[in-house]
Amino acid sequence: MLVKIIIVAFLLAIVASLFTGLYFLLKDKGTSDDRRTVNALKVRVGLSIAFALFLIVSYYMGWIHPHGVGG
């Protein structure tokens, strides 16, 4: 159950970072200080890499198991 909570938390954090980047992109409107958009992108990429690594480790530790379609 804890693994499922962690997976949902990762997905929510990635989506939140996505919308944060969109907000900063629309709000800054080409000002010279567009670092907030880039930082949101860095956070999203970092979270996605960490999420992929967590899924790989979870699979090898036996915490999650793949299943077939309809299974």
Residue frames as qw, qx, qy, qz and C-alpha x, y, z in Angstrom:
[[0.000, 0.885, 0.465, 0.000, 0.00, 0.00, 0.00],
 [0.325, -0.764, 0.099, 0.549, 2.87, 2.37, 0.76],
 [0.401, -0.078, 0.591, 0.696, 4.32, 1.86, -2.74],
 [0.170, 0.654, 0.645, 0.356, 1.01, 2.87, -4.31],
 [0.189, -0.923, -0.231, 0.242, 0.92, 6.04, -2.21],
 [0.409, -0.536, 0.347, 0.652, 4.48, 6.88, -3.27],
 [0.352, 0.242, 0.680, 0.596, 3.60, 6.30, -6.94],
 [0.039, 0.836, 0.522, 0.166, 0.56, 8.58, -6.72],
 [0.318, -0.847, -0.020, 0.425, 2.63, 11.22, -4.90],
 [0.435, -0.237, 0.503, 0.708, 5.27, 11.13, -7.65],
 [0.241, 0.491, 0.669, 0.503, 2.63, 11.49, -10.37],
 [0.112, -0.915, -0.384, 0.046, 0.94, 14.39, -8.58],
 [0.396, -0.701, 0.165, 0.570, 4.27, 16.14, -8.06],
 [0.400, 0.017, 0.599, 0.694, 5.15, 15.73, -11.75],
 [0.106, 0.701, 0.606, 0.361, 1.78, 17.14, -12.86],
 [0.265, -0.901, -0.212, 0.270, 2.08, 20.01, -10.36],
 [0.427, -0.471, 0.344, 0.691, 5.52, 20.85, -11.73],
 [0.326, 0.341, 0.660, 0.585, 4.13, 20.74, -15.26],
 [0.027, -0.851, -0.480, -0.210, 1.40, 23.26, -14.45],
 [0.405, -0.779, -0.010, 0.478, 3.82, 25.41, -12.45],
 [0.429, -0.164, 0.484, 0.745, 6.05, 25.67, -15.52],
 [0.163, 0.581, 0.635, 0.483, 3.05, 26.54, -17.67],
 [0.220, -0.905, -0.341, 0.130, 1.99, 29.25, -15.22],
 [0.418, -0.639, 0.195, 0.616, 5.47, 30.79, -15.15],
 [0.400, 0.133, 0.601, 0.679, 5.70, 30.58, -18.94],
 [0.050, 0.734, 0.561, 0.380, 2.46, 32.51, -19.36],
 [0.341, -0.882, -0.243, 0.217, 3.07, 34.97, -16.53],
 [0.512, -0.487, 0.220, 0.673, 6.65, 36.02, -17.35],
 [0.527, 0.805, 0.265, -0.066, 5.87, 36.81, -21.02],
 [0.719, 0.530, -0.004, 0.450, 9.43, 36.91, -22.30],
 [0.261, -0.939, 0.208, -0.079, 11.09, 38.89, -19.55],
 [0.393, 0.641, -0.636, 0.175, 14.82, 38.48, -19.10],
 [0.249, -0.343, 0.801, -0.423, 14.33, 36.51, -15.87],
 [0.821, 0.049, -0.300, -0.484, 12.75, 33.35, -17.29],
 [0.166, 0.362, -0.885, 0.243, 14.63, 31.11, -14.88],
 [0.559, -0.055, 0.579, -0.591, 11.45, 30.05, -13.09],
 [0.855, 0.329, -0.091, -0.391, 10.20, 28.21, -16.18],
 [0.560, 0.481, -0.669, 0.090, 13.56, 26.49, -16.63],
 [0.142, -0.319, 0.791, -0.502, 13.68, 25.56, -12.95],
 [0.757, 0.077, 0.343, -0.551, 10.19, 24.04, -13.18],
 [0.815, 0.423, -0.348, -0.191, 11.38, 22.01, -16.17],
 [0.269, 0.475, -0.782, 0.301, 14.45, 20.85, -14.22],
 [0.452, -0.175, 0.662, -0.571, 12.26, 19.77, -11.31],
 [0.852, 0.231, 0.095, -0.460, 9.90, 17.88, -13.62],
 [0.694, 0.472, -0.543, -0.015, 12.73, 16.06, -15.39],
 [0.043, 0.412, -0.795, 0.443, 14.35, 15.22, -12.06],
 [0.631, -0.049, 0.512, -0.581, 11.09, 13.90, -10.66],
 [0.863, 0.340, -0.149, -0.342, 10.50, 11.82, -13.79],
 [0.512, 0.469, -0.702, 0.161, 13.96, 10.26, -13.57],
 [0.197, -0.285, 0.758, -0.552, 13.54, 9.57, -9.86],
 [0.773, 0.096, 0.259, -0.571, 10.12, 8.05, -10.55],
 [0.808, 0.394, -0.406, -0.166, 11.52, 5.74, -13.25],
 [0.292, 0.417, -0.786, 0.351, 14.33, 4.65, -10.94],
 [0.460, -0.170, 0.599, -0.633, 11.85, 4.05, -8.12],
 [0.871, 0.201, 0.003, -0.449, 9.74, 1.85, -10.40],
 [0.671, 0.434, -0.599, 0.048, 12.79, -0.16, -11.48],
 [0.037, 0.341, -0.786, 0.515, 13.97, -0.65, -7.89],
 [0.642, -0.054, 0.400, -0.652, 10.43, -1.53, -6.77],
 [0.872, 0.272, -0.262, -0.311, 10.17, -4.17, -9.48],
 [0.573, 0.387, -0.686, 0.228, 13.50, -5.78, -8.59],
 [0.130, -0.265, 0.712, -0.637, 12.73, -5.69, -4.87],
 [0.185, -0.284, -0.935, -0.105, 9.39, -7.41, -5.53],
 [0.114, 0.322, 0.471, -0.813, 7.23, -4.55, -4.25],
 [0.580, 0.467, 0.016, -0.668, 5.32, -4.27, -7.53],
 [0.497, 0.017, 0.838, 0.223, 4.41, -6.94, -10.04],
 [0.285, 0.230, -0.439, -0.821, 3.46, -6.55, -13.70],
 [0.530, 0.282, 0.764, -0.239, 0.24, -8.10, -14.94],
 [0.219, 0.187, 0.720, 0.632, -1.22, -8.72, -18.35],
 [0.318, -0.074, -0.172, -0.929, -4.07, -6.85, -19.97],
 [0.730, -0.241, -0.309, -0.561, -7.35, -7.88, -18.39],
 [0.700, -0.032, -0.674, 0.232, -5.53, -9.88, -15.75]]
